[in-house]
Amino acid sequence: MANSKGGRKRLGDRKREHAITLRFNGAELEKVKGILRSYNLDIGKRGTVGPFLRKLILNGETIKEKRIPDGLSNLSYQMNRIGNNINQLVKVANFKNMRSPNSNLEREIEKSNRLMHELIEKINNQR
């Protein structure tokens, strides 16, 4: 006689222990429902959406053209740092009750704004 245990197979190292929660607004949910309908899947049926989205995400290919260029992401990071510095300076000025901002600071802000507009124009021209 064979010693075979009945029941569900053990997943072992394939067990899914991590969860990611997604939230959609009304329009996005309707779009997801439309995609599911195109595959003849029912969103109301338990165990339908998760496996479908998992396969869609894990088997899908990323489009490299849609990726943000490394230089642009670094530029964004540096701009955020500059914004943080400006916010810190304004807080100090308000804390010390300084009513008129430093004229050098205004010139630097204007200069950074001009540089920012030039960078945006160059990025838009490259596309």
Rosetta constraint file for C-alpha pairs under 8 A:
AtomPair CA 11 CA 15 HARMONIC 5.16 0.50
AtomPair CA 24 CA 28 HARMONIC 5.49 0.50
AtomPair CA 24 CA 29 HARMONIC 5.53 0.50
AtomPair CA 25 CA 29 HARMONIC 6.11 0.50
AtomPair CA 26 CA 30 HARMONIC 6.28 0.50
AtomPair CA 27 CA 31 HARMONIC 6.36 0.50
AtomPair CA 28 CA 32 HARMONIC 6.31 0.50
AtomPair CA 29 CA 33 HARMONIC 6.11 0.50
AtomPair CA 30 CA 34 HARMONIC 6.11 0.50
AtomPair CA 31 CA 35 HARMONIC 6.33 0.50
AtomPair CA 32 CA 36 HARMONIC 6.22 0.50
AtomPair CA 33 CA 37 HARMONIC 6.08 0.50
AtomPair CA 33 CA 43 HARMONIC 6.69 0.50
AtomPair CA 34 CA 38 HARMONIC 6.22 0.50
AtomPair CA 35 CA 39 HARMONIC 6.71 0.50
AtomPair CA 36 CA 40 HARMONIC 6.32 0.50
AtomPair CA 36 CA 41 HARMONIC 5.10 0.50
AtomPair CA 36 CA 42 HARMONIC 6.82 0.50
AtomPair CA 36 CA 43 HARMONIC 6.98 0.50
AtomPair CA 36 CA 49 HARMONIC 7.85 0.50
AtomPair CA 37 CA 41 HARMONIC 5.45 0.50
AtomPair CA 37 CA 42 HARMONIC 6.81 0.50
AtomPair CA 41 CA 48 HARMONIC 6.87 0.50
AtomPair CA 42 CA 48 HARMONIC 6.91 0.50
AtomPair CA 43 CA 48 HARMONIC 6.50 0.50
AtomPair CA 43 CA 49 HARMONIC 6.18 0.50
AtomPair CA 47 CA 51 HARMONIC 6.90 0.50
AtomPair CA 48 CA 52 HARMONIC 6.41 0.50
AtomPair CA 49 CA 53 HARMONIC 6.06 0.50
AtomPair CA 50 CA 54 HARMONIC 6.02 0.50
AtomPair CA 51 CA 55 HARMONIC 6.16 0.50
AtomPair CA 52 CA 56 HARMONIC 6.11 0.50
AtomPair CA 53 CA 57 HARMONIC 6.00 0.50
AtomPair CA 54 CA 58 HARMONIC 5.95 0.50
AtomPair CA 55 CA 59 HARMONIC 5.56 0.50
AtomPair CA 55 CA 60 HARMONIC 7.72 0.50
AtomPair CA 56 CA 60 HARMONIC 5.59 0.50
AtomPair CA 63 CA 67 HARMONIC 7.10 0.50
AtomPair CA 68 CA 72 HARMONIC 6.65 0.50
AtomPair CA 68 CA 73 HARMONIC 6.56 0.50
AtomPair CA 69 CA 73 HARMONIC 6.44 0.50
AtomPair CA 70 CA 74 HARMONIC 6.21 0.50
AtomPair CA 71 CA 75 HARMONIC 6.08 0.50
AtomPair CA 72 CA 76 HARMONIC 6.16 0.50
AtomPair CA 73 CA 77 HARMONIC 6.25 0.50
AtomPair CA 74 CA 78 HARMONIC 6.20 0.50
AtomPair CA 75 CA 79 HARMONIC 6.10 0.50
AtomPair CA 76 CA 80 HARMONIC 6.26 0.50
AtomPair CA 77 CA 81 HARMONIC 6.40 0.50
AtomPair CA 78 CA 82 HARMONIC 6.27 0.50
AtomPair CA 79 CA 83 HARMONIC 6.19 0.50
AtomPair CA 80 CA 84 HARMONIC 6.22 0.50
AtomPair CA 81 CA 85 HARMONIC 6.32 0.50
AtomPair CA 82 CA 86 HARMONIC 6.28 0.50
AtomPair CA 83 CA 87 HARMONIC 6.19 0.50
AtomPair CA 84 CA 88 HARMONIC 6.21 0.50
AtomPair CA 85 CA 89 HARMONIC 6.28 0.50
AtomPair CA 86 CA 90 HARMONIC 6.24 0.50
AtomPair CA 87 CA 91 HARMONIC 6.19 0.50
AtomPair CA 88 CA 92 HARMONIC 6.28 0.50
AtomPair CA 89 CA 93 HARMONIC 6.17 0.50
AtomPair CA 90 CA 94 HARMONIC 6.11 0.50
AtomPair CA 91 CA 95 HARMONIC 5.99 0.50
AtomPair CA 92 CA 96 HARMONIC 6.11 0.50
AtomPair CA 93 CA 97 HARMONIC 6.11 0.50
AtomPair CA 93 CA 98 HARMONIC 5.12 0.50
AtomPair CA 93 CA 99 HARMONIC 7.65 0.50
AtomPair CA 93 CA 101 HARMONIC 7.40 0.50
AtomPair CA 94 CA 98 HARMONIC 5.90 0.50
AtomPair CA 94 CA 99 HARMONIC 7.47 0.50
AtomPair CA 101 CA 105 HARMONIC 7.24 0.50
AtomPair CA 101 CA 106 HARMONIC 7.46 0.50
AtomPair CA 102 CA 106 HARMONIC 6.61 0.50
AtomPair CA 103 CA 107 HARMONIC 6.35 0.50
AtomPair CA 104 CA 108 HARMONIC 6.19 0.50
AtomPair CA 105 CA 109 HARMONIC 6.15 0.50
AtomPair CA 106 CA 110 HARMONIC 6.19 0.50
AtomPair CA 107 CA 111 HARMONIC 6.09 0.50
AtomPair CA 108 CA 112 HARMONIC 6.08 0.50
AtomPair CA 109 CA 113 HARMONIC 6.09 0.50
AtomPair CA 110 CA 114 HARMONIC 6.24 0.50
AtomPair CA 111 CA 115 HARMONIC 6.26 0.50
AtomPair CA 112 CA 116 HARMONIC 5.99 0.50
AtomPair CA 113 CA 117 HARMONIC 6.24 0.50
AtomPair CA 114 CA 118 HARMONIC 6.29 0.50
AtomPair CA 115 CA 119 HARMONIC 6.17 0.50
AtomPair CA 116 CA 120 HARMONIC 6.18 0.50
AtomPair CA 117 CA 121 HARMONIC 6.15 0.50
AtomPair CA 118 CA 122 HARMONIC 6.21 0.50
AtomPair CA 119 CA 123 HARMONIC 6.12 0.50
AtomPair CA 120 CA 124 HARMONIC 6.10 0.50
AtomPair CA 121 CA 125 HARMONIC 6.05 0.50
AtomPair CA 122 CA 126 HARMONIC 6.24 0.50
AtomPair CA 123 CA 127 HARMONIC 6.73 0.50
